[in-house]
């Protein structure tokens, strides 16, 4: 019997996605040193210090010859300041913004096999909180700007590095603050960000994603009220029952299928190397200007991810009600979390929820304010270098535009009119995703490949005379 990994390689090869060609990049010691230093600085929201991490990067940049005036650490909170540095070019074209965040989600020592804030290299992996989200990219971008400066590279546009706070949550989101208070520092033709990772399975590299769009996060508070009464004398008009009946109607409802440029491109390209020919046909049919409804229905049933790419989703995530064990409930409430397709109005979604709940006794209120952002256009200026470099480094790997069902800091930039592309060149096993979880890690080889990928990409995007790769 053939091994599972051999079968995956055989299937991938059959559809044009061969095994990875050895590509270790430069194994730049600067990148590893920067990576280690950042991992070992706790940058959690609770007790961490993003400012310390930003200052560590600033010290490396100035030591490498960047003028003090071009390296700034700034922000509204002493623990949550951002680094903004500028690599000056000829100014022939508008700048590029290179973005990564320095903060990380919480990590407790007792939950991990080793200290999450000690950089550990073991069995071909780097371990530590933030290794994949997002300190690998912060280290890569920093190391590459230092490398390019030491090589004497003269870009035809400024390169702006922004390493920021509170992407993972908190009160002082760095990108939002910079856009509102220091727009000229980060204004750019477009930005390169996280959000588009490389996908591999059992060591076989499959796709290099380019995140060009994000769904819009919006919570709604649903609530029913009632006069209540003694539980020994129940009545039909029960606040909990009315809310539950409305939620049952919501559970049975699906928003209509609606694809955009990014999601159509995703399904079209993913169809090219599916072993399941029926699935491939459904992807192509869904990618048409008018999606085939039956194909879309089968895709939605095949994967929650495919379903989320094709439509707005709303789901109950929290529930509560009543005030005493022996009393009829006076209040029942639920949180409904929606992930709204770009271009759709949160107000229109609220109106649809009211229609679906079909009970005016159930109030539907916004929780906080949504932050909609438009998709970034898949322009040749950005996509061609990514595709060319991907082909050179990993022959057979397909570049796939993607829409995040979650969110990144790219939403603040897109909202401000700066197109943003999440492309990391950092491959991880699709069946072993550890970001935000226990024993977060990245492959040593994959880290250095990502460093080399960013090096080539920055040069290609910042010089009309540079041949990519």
N, C-alpha and C positions, 0 to 999 in steps of 0.2 A: 504494500500500500504506500502511495506517495504521501509525503508529509504535507501538512496544511500549508506551510510556507512555500513548498515547491509548487503546490497547486496555485497559490496566489500569484507567484512569479509567472507561471505558465499562462494563467488567465490574463495577467497584466500585459505580458508580451504579445499575446494574441490580439490585443486591442491597442497595440502601439505604445504601451507603457512598460519599458524594459527596466531591468534592475539598475540601480544607481551606479553611474560611473564614478570611480574613486575621485573625490574632490575635497581635499582637506583645507583648502584656502591657504592662508599664510601662517596659520597657528600663531597669530600675532600675540606676543607675550603681554603687550599693553592692554589688549582686550581682556585677557584672563586676569591680569592684576586689577583692572578697573572693576571687572565682574566680582571678584572676590571682595574687594573693598565695599562695593555697594550692597552685596548680600549680607555682609556682617554689620551693616548699619541698620538698626531696627527702624523701619519707616511706617509702622502701623499707625492707625488713627488714634488708638488708645494711649500709647506711651511712646510712640516713635518720634523721630526727628528728621523730617524730610529736608529741613534746612541744612543739617549736617551733611547729608548726602549731596545736596546741591553744592555746598562749599567744597566737598572733596573733589567733585568734578571740576569746579572752577579752578582749584589749585593745580590740577593736572593740565588744564588748558593753558593757564598762564605760564606754568613751568615749560610748556612746549613752545612758548613764544607768542601766544595770542596776547594782544595788547589788553591791559587792564580795562580800558574803556569799552572793549568789545565783549567783556565777560561780566555779566551782572547776576547777582542773586537778590531777588526781590519778591515781595509778597505781603499780604495783610496780617499774617500771623507769625510770631517768632519761630514756631516749630514747622511752619508750612510755607517756606519760601521756595520759589522756582528759580531754576537756572535758565538764563537766556544768553546765548553766545553767538557771535556773528563771525563767519569766515568770509572775508571780503573778496569779491571778484571784480570783474571789469565793469559790471553794471549794464552789460549789453541787453540782458533780459531780466525780468523781475525775479526776486529771490525764490528759493525753495525753503519751506519750513520742514525740519526734521524733528519729529515729536515722539517722546516716550514719557511715561510717568514713573516717578520714583517711589510712590507710596505702594504698599502691599496690604493684602487682607491679613486679619489676625491669624496668629499661629501659636499654639500652646506646646511647650516642650513635652508635656505628658501625652500629647496626641501623636507625636512623631517618633520615628526610630532613632533620630539624632537631633541635636539642637538645630532648629530651623534657621537660626541666625548665625550658624557657623558654616562656612563654605566647605563642602565635602566633595572630594572626587573619589568615586568608587565604582568599579566594574563598568567603566566606560560612560559614567554619568556625572554631571555636576548636580549636587543636591543643595537645596536651601529655599527659603521662602522668597519668591520673586524670580526664581531662575527662568521661568517661562513667562511670567506676568508681573513686571515687564522690564526687569533689570537686564536681561540679555540684550534687549534692543537698545536700552540706554547705554550700556557698555559698548556695544558694537558701533553705534553712531559716534560716540565720543572718541573711541580709539581710531576710527576711520578719519575723522577730521584731523586728528593729530598726525596720522600717517600721511594724509594728503598734504598737509602743511610742510612736513619734513621732506616730502618728495618734491616740493616746489610747485605743486599743481596750482594752476591759475584758472579758476572757474570763470565762466562768462556771466555769472550771476552770483549774488551773495547766497551763502548757505547759512541758515539760521537754525541753531540747535536750541530746542526748548525741552527741558526735563522738569516735569511739573508734579504738583501735589493734588491729592484728594480725588483722583480718578475713581478709586474704589469706594468712595463715600466720604462724608465729612462736610464741613461748612465752608471750606475755602477752596473750591475747585480751581486749580491753577490756570487752566486754559480759559475758563469762563472769566476769571479775574483779569487775565492778560488782555483778552479781547475787549473787555469793557474799559480797562484803565490804561493799557499800554499797546493799543492796536498797532502803532507804527513799528514797534519792536519786533512784531511777529507777522506783519503783513507780508503776504507772499502770493505768488501765482497759484501755487497748490502746496499741499502738505503730504508727507509720507509718515504714516503712523502704524501702530499695531492693528490687529484685527483680522489680518489675512495670514493664516499660518499654512505651513506645508503639511500635507496629509500623507502618512505612510502606513503600511500594514505588514507586520512581520518582516520589517526591514526593507520592503519594496516601496519606493517613492512613487506616489500616484499623482497628486495635484499640488500646485502652488497657487494659493488663493489670493485674490486681490479684493479686499473689502471696499466697496464703493458706495455702500448704502447701509442704513440702519433702520430698524423699526423704532417707533416712538413709544416710550414707556409712559403709561398713564394708569393710575389707580382710581377706582370709584368706590365710594362708600354707599352701600345699599342699607336702607333702614325702614323698618315698620314700627309703628307705635300703636298702643292700645290702652284702654282704661284699666285692663287687668281685672283682678278679682280673686276670690278664694278658689283654690285648686279643687275643692270638693264640689264646685258648681261650674264645671267647664262649659264653655260656649263654642260655637263654631268659628266665631271671629277671633282667631288666636294669632298673635303677632308672629310667632315662630312658624306656624303652619303656612301663613300667607307668604312669608319670605321664602320658605322651603319650596312652595309651589312655584314661585317665580323663578327660583334658581333651577328648578327642574326644567322649566321651559328654556332657560338660558343654556343648560347643558345639552339640549337637543338642537340648538341653533348653530348654524355655521355662517360666517360672513362669506360673501361671494368671492370667487377666485379673481385675482387681479395681479397680473405680472407687469414688471417694468423692464427697462433696458437691461438692468443688472441681472434680475432673476431669469429673464428669458435667455440671456447669454449663459448663465449658470447651467440651466437644464440642457441647452443645446450642446454645450461642450462636454458636460458629464455623460451625455448619451453616447458619446463616441467610444467609450471604453467600458461599457457595462456588459458583464458576462450574461446577464439576463436580457435576452433580446426583446422580450415583451416590455420590460421596464425601460429599456432604451427607446423603444417606439413611443411609449407613453411620455417620456421626457421630451422627445422631439415634437410630439403633438401638443403638449402643454406650452412649448416655447413658441408656437405660432402666434402671429399678431392677434388672432382670436383663438384662445386656448380651447382645445377639445374638452368638453365637460366630462365625458366618461374617462378619458385619460387622466385628467386632473383628479377625479374622484379616486381612481386606483392609486395614483401617486400619494394622495393624502392618507389613504389606508395603509400604504406600504411603510410610511415613515412619518413620525410626528414632526421631524425637521422639514421634510418636503411640504407637509401641510402648512407649517408656519411660514415658509417662504412664499406661499401662494395667496395667503389671506390674512386679514386682521384676526387676531385671536383674543378672546376674553375668557378668563377662568376664575372661579371663586378660589381664593387662597386662605381666607380666614373667616371664622364664623363665631358668633356669640349671641346670647340672649338671655332674658329673664333676670330676676333679682332675688328670688328666694325659692327654696325647694317646694314650698307649699303655697305658691301664689301663681296665678296666671301671668304670663309675661306681659310687661308693659312696653318692652322694647326688644327688638331682634335686629341684628345687624350683620353685615358681611362685607368683606373687601373683595372686589373683583379687579383683577390685574389684567389690563389690556396691553397688547403689543400691536401697535397700529402701523399699517403700511405707510411709507412715505407718501405725502401728498393728500392723505385723508385727514379730515378735520376731527380732532377730539370731540368737538361739540356735536358733530354728526354721529359719532360713535355713541355718545351719551343718548342722543335722541333714539338711536336704534335700540339701545338697551332698554329704554323706557317702553318702546313698542314690544320688544320681545318678552319682557317681564309681564306685560299686559295686566298691570294692577297699579292704578294711580296711588294706592295706599303705600306703595314701595317707593320711597324717595331715592333719587340717584344723584349724588353730589360728587364733584371733583375732589380728589385728594392731591394737593399740591398742583403745580402748573406743568403741563406737558412741554417738552422741548423738541418740537418737530425740526427736522433737517432734511433738505432735498438730497436726492441721490447725486453722486458726482459723475460727470460724463466720462465715458470710457474713451478718452481721447488718445489718438495714436502717439502723441508726444510722451505719454506716460506708459501706455500699454506695450508699445513696440520694444522699448528697452527691457522691460520686465520679461517679455516673451523671448527675446533674443538671449538674454543672460541665462534664463532658466533652461533654454535649449542647450546652451553651451555647457552649463554646469551639470545638468541632470537630463541627458537625452531621453526623450519619451515622456517626460513629465508634462502634464497639461496645465496651462495657466487658466484658472477658472475665476471669473468675476463672482463675487458673493455679496449677499446682504446679511448682515448680522441680525439674528433674532434678539440679541441682547443690545448692549450699548457700549460705546467707547467715547473718549473725548473728542473724536472726530465730529460729533454732532454739533459742538459749539463752533467749530471752524466752518462746517458746511452752512450752518445757520448764518454765519457772518460773511458768507460769500467766498470762502476759501475752499475749493474742492479738495477733498482729502481721500487718500488711498491707503488702506491698510495692507501692507505687504512686508512680511518679516523674513521670508526665505528660511524660516526656522521649522524644520520638520519634526513631527512627533507622531507617535503611534495613535491612530484614531481610536483604538480600543483601550488606551491607557492614558487618559487625560487627567493630569493631577493639579492643574492650576486651581488655586483656592482650596486645595485639599491636602491630605496627608502626604508627606515625603515628596513634595514637588521637585521635579528634576528635569534636566535637559541633557540630551546626549552630548558628550564632549565633541565628537566629530560634527554633529549637527550644529553646535554652537559656532565652531570655527568656519563651517560652511556659510552660516548666516552672516558672519563678519565679512567674508569674502564677497558674498552676494551684495551686501550693502555698499562695499567699496566700489564694486563695478557699477552698481546702479547710480550711486551719487555722481561718479565720473561721467556716466552716460547722460544723465539728466542735466549736468552742469557744464557741458561743453559740446558745441555743435561739431567740433572736430574729433571728438572721442568716438572711436568705433566700439560699440557694445557688441559682444562682451569685451 
